[in-house]
Amino acid sequence: MTLLLSRRACLLAAACLLGCRSSGTAARGARGQRVVSITPNTTEAIFALGAGRRMVGRSRYCDYPPEAAKLPSVGGYVDPSLEAVLALRPDLVVGARGPIGRSLVDKLEVRGTVCYFPPTESVEEIFAMIVGLAEHLDVQPEGSRLVDSLRDRLQSIQKSVEGKTQPRTLLVFGQAPISVAGPGSFPAEMLALAGCKNAVDKGARYPTLGFETILGLDPDLVIDATMAGGRTAEPIDVQRAGWSSVRAVREGRIVRLDDDRILRPGPRLAEGVALLARHAHQGVQLP
């Protein structure tokens, strides 16, 4: 059975999210003409919807597409500057729910600025985020087309890896401490769509692990994503005590992916799943 919900279910989820902003009911008829995006995935979605020309500001981590990096920065997505945002006179400020909490949103909305900060911790939530952005930008047909395209590509990838052995995979995105994709996280869902089993099947969504735990998990494949998005300057040192004892590492089953598509919950998620599938299933033919 496919891991993806039906198109109708996606649209119902999107409609639910559209009715709830991070701090209340979305203003009907709000159409963003001057947009500040605080997180990379919403920035990518705005450009993918063909509305990139409306963006007037971004976070310093919004680096894709290249045009986005030319826009003024308002700080990070954990610590954006209210003054920098206000100086750009936005009528819409967007971002993924979580990193900044309610503080910025409350300060903006009291000044009359529309905000849209949806959750993006699953594929369906990403689809709903895209549909919600399209609604705020008044480009609903583009939103529907983009979601349909992503859904079709993901289903095609699933069919391509169906029936193949599913390697128990440890997806690592931090080294000090060792941070990995846990159950219920967006990266874990990407692994499943790519035909992998997450080696971490219980606990928090983004746990930190010691080597004793990793040895006990005994993954078949280690995905080293620690350099993706500039998180670290060096990949995992396979000669380091601890990693050198992990069976997958000893057998050369460690893949280094310096590619933020595998960790960014946005419109390039199908590309990220395809990337994971190609490394997990050597020789697989993908659409």
N, C-alpha and C positions, 0 to 999 in steps of 0.2 A: 504493500500500500504506500502511495506517495507520502512523503513527509510534508508536502506543501498542501495548504488548505485550498479549497476551491476558490475560483475568482469571486464568486458571490460572497463567500465568507470573508474574503479580503476586503471587499467593498463595505460590508457591514461593519467590520472592525474599523475601517477608515472613518466611516460615518460616526462611529462612537467617539473616536479620538477627536474628530473635528468639533464635536460638541463640547470638548473639555480642553481648555488650555491649561498651562502649568499654574495659572492663578485665576481661573474662572472661565466663563463662557466666551468663546471667540466672538469678536464683533462681526456681525453679519455685514457683508458688503465691503469689508476691509480689503483693499487691493494694494499690495506693496509696490511702491514705485521707487522708494529709497530704502534699501534693505541692508542691514548689518547681520552677518552670520557669525556666530560665536564658535561653532564647531566644524571641523573639516567635512563631516558627512553631509551636513545640511548645505554647506557651500557647494559641494559636488552636485548635490541634488538640484540646487537652483540652476546651475549651469547646464545640467543634463536636461532640465525642463525648458531650456532656451531662454532663460530670464537672467542670465549672468550680467547683462548690461545694466540691470537695475541695482546691482550690488554697489554699495558705496563704502563698505568696510568689512573687515574680516578679523579673525584671530591670527596670531603669528604662526599658528600651526596649519592654517588653511593654505596648502601648497599645490592643490590640484583643482582644476586644470591650471596650466602656467599663467593664464590671464589673472587668476585669483590672486596670485602672489604679488601682483602689481598694485593691488588696492591698499589703502591705508590700514594699518594694524591698530586694533583697539586693546591689545594685550593678549594674554592667554585665554584658554577656555575655562580655566579654574579661577583666574584673577583678572577678568576684563576691567578696563577703566571706565567707570560711568561717565566721567568727563569727556573721554575720547569718543565714546558712543554718542553722547548728546551733541558733541561738536559736529557730527556728521549729519544731524537733523533727520534721522531715519523715521519712517512711518511704520516700519515693521522690523523687529529684531527676532532672529530665530536661532535655534541651537538644539542639541539633543538634551533631553532631560537628564539630570544627574550631576554633571561636573560642577556647576556653579550654584546649585541650590536656588532658593527663592529670592535672595537679597536683591540681585540686579533686576530681576523681573518686577518685583514690587516697586522699586524705585522708578522704573521706566513707565509702568502702567499708571502710577499716580500722576505722571506727567502726560498721560494720554497716548503713549506709544503702544501699539499693538505688539504682543509677544506670542510666539508659538514655539514651545519647547516640549515636543512629544518624546515618549520613550522609544528607544531603538535597540532593544536587547533581543530581538528575534527577527526572523525573516518577515513575518507578517507585520510586525511593528514597523519595520523599514518600509514595507509597501504602504502602510497607512501614513507614515511620515511623508512619503512622496506625494500621496494623494492629498494630504492636508496642505502641504506647501503649494501644490497646484491650485487648490481652492483659494488660498490667501493671495496668490499671484494672478488669479483669474486666467489660468491656463489649464483648465480641467481636462480637455482632450489630450494634451501632452502628458499629463499625469497618468491617465488611463493607458495610453500607448506604452509609456515607459514601464509601468508595472506589468502589463501583459507581456512585453518583450522579456523582462527579467524572469517572469514566471515560466515562460516557454523555455528559456535557456536552461534554467535550473532543472526543469523536468527532463530535458534532453540529456543533461549530464547524469542525472540519476539513472536513466535508462541505460546509458553507456557503461556504468559501473555495476549495474544490477547483476547479481550472481557471482561477482568476484570476491575473493577472500578479503575480508575487512581487517586490515592491520590495526592492532591496538596502538593508538598514536598518542604521544605526549606532545602537545603544542606549547612551547615555552616562549614567553614574550618578555621575561625579565630575569636578570642574573643575580642581582644582589638586593633583596633575596630572590630565590628562584620562584618566579610567578608563572602560573600555567592556566590553561583554559579548563575550568571545571564544569560540572553538569549544569545545564540550564543557561549557559552563557551563549552569546552570539557566536564566538569562535567554535564552541562545541557543536552548534547546529551546522556550521559550515563543514566541520569534519564529517558529520553524519551524511550531509548531502554529497560529499566527495567520496563516499563509500568507505569511511573509516569508523572505527570504534574508538571513542575517547578512552584513553587508559585511566583517566580520573573519572570514576563513575559515581562518586559520592562526595559530599562535602559542599563547600562554598563554590560560588560561580567562578571566582578568581582566587584560588587558594595559593598560598606559598608553601613550598615543600622542601624538606631536607633530603639529603642523598639516601638516607636509610629508607625513607618512604618511596623514593623513585626506584630504588633497587627492588623493593617489594612489589611495585607496580609492574616491573619488568616489561616495558613497552616494546613492541616490534619495530616501531619507527619513532624517531624524535624529529620534530619540526622545530628548527631554531629560527624563531622570528624575532630574536632580541635586537636585531639591527633595523628592523622595519620601522619606518617613521623616524629614524634618527635616535632611537631609544638608547643604544649604546654604540660605541665606536668599534668594538671588537666582537666577533662571534664567540660562541661557546668554545672554550679550550678543551678539546677532546683528550688532551694529555693530562689535564688537571685531575688530581686525586678526587675521586667521586664520580665524575663523568666517565673516566676511563674504565670504571668498573661496571657501567651500564651495558648490558648485552647488546642492545641496538647500536650503541656507539662503537663497541668493540668490533661489531660485524660490518661497520661502515654504513649503517642504516640511520644516518643523521643527515638531514637536508637543511641547508641554510637558505632562508628566503628573506632577502632584504627588500621586501615588497609590501607596502601598506595595504594592498588590496585584500590581504588575508585577515586583516584586523580592523578594517574600517567599515562600519555598518551603513553603507550608502549605495548609490546606484552602480558601483563597480563590483558588487558582491558576487555576481555570477562569474566574473573574471577571476575572483579570488578562489571560488569553489573549484573552477576548472584548473587553476594552478595547483591546488592541493591534490586534486584527483590525478593529475599527470605525474606527480611525484610519488603518490601512494600506489599507483597502478601503472608500472612501467609498460609503455607500448599501447596504452589505452587510446582508442580513437574517439575524440570528442568533437562535437559540432562546433 
